[in-house]
Amino acid sequence: MVVAAADGSALGNPGPAGWAWFVDDSCWAAGGWPHGTNNMGELKAVLDLLEQTAGLEDELTIVCDSKYVINSVTEWMPGWKRKGWRKKDGKPVLNVELMQAIDRAITGRRVRFEWVKGHAGHPLNEQADRLANGAAAAYQSGRVPDAGPGFGGSRGSEPGEAAPRAVSEPSGPSTPSNTAHHDTLW
């Protein structure tokens, strides 16, 4: 099983935005764009993680402090798909391109989401948060953030080895009391 935290950040929300996922110091990725929202960053972090681990046969646990992301993927998405990517009120789903890409990337995978309270000291979540904030700050100052080594196994190298990555833009301490598991597997 691989456990990774995914997080997003937007300075000003909307504003310069960043995303990141983190497994360990040798296995992480970050990126962003000059203008976006926190929710876009949260979703992009999950999407990039799913894409980079596409060949992974082990179960993937995604630690996330966004109930919006977890609920979108584990609860709301099936209904949105049935309704042509529209919400209960008939309005279009926000961030639909990212949602549809996540839906494609997660199909057939063994993925579990674990909610953790943000800024509560969970080591993986804190690192993902730091990297996402750093990516947003880089865009705010006109720099491109460090993309990180990525998931080594997704590029034919061993986990932990650096792999070249391109930054992409979207198209359009933990305790049992603050941890919830969402055991929906795909």
N, C-alpha and C positions, 0 to 999 in steps of 0.2 A: 504494500500500500504506500502511495505517495501522499504526503500531507503538505499543502501549500496554502499560504494566506494570499488573498487578493484584496486590493484596496484602490480607491480613487480619491482625487483631490481637485478642487477648483478654487482658485483664489478670486473671491468676489462672487462666485457661483451665480451666474456664469462669469467666466474669466479665463485666464490661462489655466489649463487643466493638465493633470497628470494621472497616470495609472501605474500600478506595479503589482507583481506577484513575487512571492518569496518562499523558497524551500530552505535554502541555507546560503552561506556566504559565497558558494561557488555555483549556485543554481538559482537565478532570479532574472527578472526582466522588468524594464520600465520604459515608458514612453509618454506621449501626450500630444497636445496641439495648442496653438495660440489662444483658442477660444472654445470653451465647452462648459459642461456642468459636472458637478460631483457624480450624479447618477451615470452620466456617460463614461466617466473615468472608472467607476465601479464595474460597469458592464464590460468595458474594454479590457480590464484586467482579467476578468473571468474568461472572456473570449480568447485572449492571447494565450492564457494558460491552457485552455482546451486545445487550441490549435497546435501549440508547441508539444503537447503530450499526446497528440493524435495516435501515435503508434504504441502507446503504453497499454499493456495488457492488465496491469495491476489496477486495483480500485484507486481512484483519485478522490481525496477528501479536500474540499475547498473550504478553508476557514475564512469567514467573511463577517464584517460588522454591519453590513447593509441588509436589513430585512426586506427592503425594496427588491434587491437582486434575488435573494433567496425565494421570496414569495413569487416574484415574476417567473422564475424558472420552475419551481416545484409545485406551485399552486395555480397561478393565473394563466400560464402559457397555453395549456390545452384548450381552455375556453376561448382565448384570443384567436387561436388558430381556427377553431370551428366557426368563429364569427368573422373570418376574413381579416384577422389582426385588428379587431375593434374591441373596445372595452364594453362593459355592461350598458353604459349610457350611449353607446353607438359611436362615440368619438374614437378617432384613431389611437392606437397604442403609441405612447411616446417612445422615442429611440428605437423605432421598429426595425431599422436596418441591423442594429446591434442585436436586438432580440432574435431576429430571424437567423442571423449568423450563429448565435449561441445555440439555437434550436438545431441547426444543421450539425454543429460541432459536437453536440452532446449525444446525438442519436446513436444508439448502440453501445454506449459507454457505461462503465460502472463508476458513477460519480455520486458523491454524497456531499451535502453542504452542512457545515457546522457554524452556527451563529455564535459570535463572541461579542461582548460589549466592547465598543471602541474605546481607546485611550485608557484601558484598564490594566495594562501591563502584560497582555498576552504576547510572548516573545515574537512569534511569527507575524501577528497582526501589527505589532509596533514597527517591525522592520518594513513591512509592505507599506504602512502609512508613511514612514520616513522617506522611502523611495518615491512614492507617489507625490508627496509634497515637494520633494526635491525636483522632480520632473516638472511640476507646475511652476515652481520658482525659476527653473531654467528657462522655460518659455516666456515667463514674465520679463526676464532680463535679456531676451533675444537670443538665448543659447539653445542648443539641442541637448537634451539630457543624455547621460550615459545609459545606453540601452541594456547593459548587463550581459552576462555570459549566456543567458537563455537556458533552456532545458537541453543539456548536452546530448541526450539520447535521441532528440528529434532531428538532429543534423548528422547522424552517423558517427558522432564521437561519444566518448564515454561520459556519463554524468559527472559533472564537475569540471569538464574541460570547456574552455571558452569556445564559443561558436559565433561566427559573424551574424549580426542581426540588423535588420532595417527597422527604423521607427515607422510605424504605420499610423494613419489617422482613421477615425471612423468615417464611413461614408455619410453621410448626412452629419497584571498577572491574572490569568483566567481561573475562575473557580467554578465548581459545579453549579453555583447559584446564578451565574451569568452566562452559562453555556447551554445552548439548546441544539439538539441534533435534528436534522431533517434527513431522514433515511430514504428519500426517494432515489432510486437507482434507475438509470436508463440502460 
